[in-house]
């Protein structure tokens, strides 16, 4: 497995809202072609999981390539031993950087991406669910509580649901 750190650079530029330090639930996200097909598939699956849990309130426009997008998902080389990290700007710029550790098993990459997308969309750490501070690879889905907390932040006119099978 390659020891590459993948960084997800999400530059958030919402029309009329340059100070926003989170990505919006319908923003456009470009995925760098530097990701393998399997990694790209897991990033897309993480976005789809949030869409399902929020009954469409989160509907990120995920695109392959970095042209004409609000956010970018790109590769980086070093993360300091973490599986993922979200950096929000404090200087008034409207972009968020999510960094993901490369070489993770597919299911783990999806879980870390769901967690970091949660931060990018406005969630903090929680004691349970996908937003736990310490990673636990037994959380392959979003709980009803994960979805409810997200909907408290972004609003979900069609309600929410967990994506975990009982």
C-alpha positions as CSV (number, residue, x, y, z in Angstrom):
1,X,0.0,0.0,0.0
2,X,1.3,3.4,-0.8
3,X,2.0,5.7,2.1
4,X,0.4,8.8,0.6
5,X,-1.6,11.3,2.5
6,X,-4.7,12.5,0.6
7,X,-5.8,16.0,1.3
8,X,-9.2,17.1,0.5
9,X,-9.1,20.9,-0.2
10,X,-12.6,22.2,-0.1
11,X,-12.6,25.9,-1.0
12,X,-16.0,27.2,-0.1
13,X,-17.0,30.1,-2.1
14,X,-20.7,30.7,-1.8
15,X,-22.3,33.5,-3.8
16,X,-22.8,36.5,-1.4
17,X,-21.4,34.7,1.6
18,X,-17.6,35.0,1.5
19,X,-17.1,34.6,5.3
20,X,-18.8,31.2,5.5
21,X,-16.3,28.7,7.0
22,X,-18.3,25.6,6.2
23,X,-19.3,24.1,2.9
24,X,-22.9,24.4,2.0
25,X,-25.1,21.3,1.6
26,X,-25.4,21.7,-2.2
27,X,-22.0,23.1,-3.1
28,X,-19.9,21.8,-6.0
29,X,-16.9,19.6,-5.1
30,X,-14.2,18.6,-7.6
31,X,-12.3,15.4,-7.0
32,X,-8.7,15.5,-8.2
33,X,-7.8,12.9,-10.8
34,X,-4.8,12.0,-8.6
35,X,-7.1,9.7,-6.6
36,X,-7.3,6.1,-7.6
37,X,-10.7,4.9,-8.9
38,X,-11.3,3.0,-5.6
39,X,-10.5,6.1,-3.5
40,X,-12.8,8.3,-5.7
41,X,-15.5,5.7,-5.3
42,X,-15.3,5.8,-1.5
43,X,-15.3,9.7,-1.5
44,X,-18.4,9.6,-3.6
45,X,-20.0,6.9,-1.4
46,X,-19.4,9.1,1.7
47,X,-21.2,12.0,0.1
48,X,-24.0,9.7,-1.0
49,X,-24.4,8.4,2.6
50,X,-25.0,12.0,3.9
51,X,-27.5,12.6,1.1
52,X,-29.4,9.4,2.0
53,X,-29.4,10.2,5.8
54,X,-30.7,13.7,5.2
55,X,-33.3,12.7,2.6
56,X,-31.6,14.9,0.0
57,X,-30.9,18.0,2.1
58,X,-27.2,17.3,1.5
59,X,-26.8,17.0,-2.2
60,X,-23.2,17.9,-3.0
61,X,-22.4,18.2,-6.7
62,X,-19.4,15.9,-6.8
63,X,-17.4,16.1,-10.0
64,X,-14.2,14.5,-11.3
65,X,-11.7,17.2,-12.1
66,X,-11.0,20.6,-10.6
67,X,-12.3,23.0,-13.2
68,X,-15.2,25.4,-12.3
69,X,-15.9,24.0,-8.8
70,X,-16.4,25.6,-5.4
71,X,-14.4,22.9,-3.5
72,X,-11.5,20.8,-4.4
73,X,-10.4,17.3,-3.2
74,X,-6.7,16.9,-3.8
75,X,-3.8,14.7,-2.7
76,X,-1.1,15.7,-0.2
77,X,1.9,13.9,1.3
78,X,1.8,14.2,5.1
79,X,-0.8,14.3,7.9
80,X,1.2,13.5,11.1
81,X,-0.3,10.2,11.9
82,X,-4.0,11.1,11.9
83,X,-6.6,9.3,9.7
84,X,-8.3,12.6,8.8
85,X,-8.4,16.3,9.8
86,X,-10.6,19.2,8.8
87,X,-9.1,22.7,8.9
88,X,-11.4,25.7,8.7
89,X,-9.9,29.1,7.9
90,X,-9.8,31.9,10.5
91,X,-8.6,34.6,8.2
92,X,-12.0,35.4,6.6
93,X,-11.3,33.2,3.5
94,X,-14.2,30.9,2.6
95,X,-12.4,27.5,2.2
96,X,-12.1,24.4,4.2
97,X,-9.3,21.8,4.0
98,X,-10.1,18.2,4.7
99,X,-7.0,15.9,4.9
100,X,-7.3,12.1,4.6
101,X,-4.7,9.5,5.2
102,X,-3.9,7.5,2.1
103,X,-3.6,3.8,1.9
104,X,-6.6,3.1,4.2
105,X,-8.8,0.2,3.5
106,X,-11.8,1.2,1.4
107,X,-14.4,1.0,4.2
108,X,-12.2,3.0,6.6
109,X,-11.6,5.6,3.9
110,X,-15.4,6.0,3.5
111,X,-15.9,6.3,7.2
112,X,-13.1,8.9,7.7
113,X,-14.5,10.9,4.7
114,X,-18.0,10.8,6.2
115,X,-16.6,12.1,9.5
116,X,-14.6,14.9,7.9
117,X,-17.5,15.9,5.6
118,X,-19.5,16.2,8.8
119,X,-17.0,18.7,10.1
120,X,-16.9,20.6,6.8
121,X,-20.7,20.9,6.9
122,X,-20.7,22.2,10.4
123,X,-20.7,19.3,12.9
124,X,-18.5,19.0,16.0
125,X,-17.2,15.8,17.7
126,X,-19.8,13.7,19.5
127,X,-19.6,10.9,22.0
128,X,-21.3,8.4,19.6
129,X,-21.8,7.9,15.9
130,X,-19.7,8.9,13.0
131,X,-18.6,12.1,14.7
132,X,-16.7,10.4,17.5
133,X,-13.4,12.0,18.1
134,X,-11.5,8.7,18.2
135,X,-12.0,6.6,15.1
136,X,-13.7,3.3,15.5
137,X,-13.9,1.2,12.3
138,X,-17.2,-0.4,13.4
139,X,-19.2,2.6,12.2
140,X,-19.8,1.9,8.5
141,X,-22.9,4.1,8.3
142,X,-24.7,7.2,9.7
143,X,-26.9,6.7,12.8
144,X,-30.2,8.4,13.1
145,X,-28.5,10.7,15.7
146,X,-25.8,11.6,13.2
147,X,-28.5,12.6,10.7
148,X,-30.6,14.5,13.3
149,X,-27.5,16.5,14.4
150,X,-26.7,17.4,10.8
151,X,-30.3,18.4,10.1
152,X,-30.2,20.7,13.2
153,X,-27.3,22.5,11.5
154,X,-28.4,22.6,7.9
155,X,-32.2,22.1,8.1
156,X,-33.8,19.1,6.5
157,X,-37.3,19.8,5.1
158,X,-37.9,16.1,4.4
159,X,-36.7,14.8,7.7
160,X,-33.7,12.5,8.4
161,X,-32.9,8.8,8.9
162,X,-30.0,6.6,9.9
163,X,-28.4,4.6,7.1
164,X,-27.4,1.7,9.4
165,X,-29.2,-1.6,8.8
166,X,-30.7,-3.0,11.9
